[in-house]
C-alpha cells in the first residue's frame, strides 16, 4: 500500500501535534536527554564511557544492553516516560516505557539496542529522553 504525500504529511502532523498535546497535559517536572551511539561493523567492541549510552560496536542482526540508574530528586513520586529519537530510535527497546519512582528513591532500567540484519556498516546516533512527571 502506498500513501499519498498529503496523507503522509497529515499522519506525521497528527502524530507530532498529538504528542505535543500529551506532554502539555502532563505535569512535567523535568527532562533529561542522553546521547546514544553505536558503530555497526562485523565485530564486537565495548565502550565504557559513562557520559552517554555508548553501545560500542556490534554486527547487524545482534543486540546489546545498557543499564541506566534513574534517581528521583523531587519531593513527590514521579512517573518517568522514556522516548527515543534519531537514527537509533527504531532499534531501542525498553520493557517499561513508563516507570514510577518514589520520592528520593531510584530505579534501574535496561535499554536494549537491536541492530536489524542488513543494516549498513557505519556510526549511528540518537537521543534517549527521560520525562519526569508528577505521579498521579
Secondary structure, DSSP 8 states (H G I E B T S, - for coil): ----HHHHHHHHHHHHHHHHHHHHHS-EEEEEEEEEEEEESSS-B----SSSEEEEEE-TT-EEEEEEEEE--SSS-EEEEEEEEETTGGGEEES-SEEEE-TT-EEEEEEEEE--TT--SEEEEEEEEEEEEE--
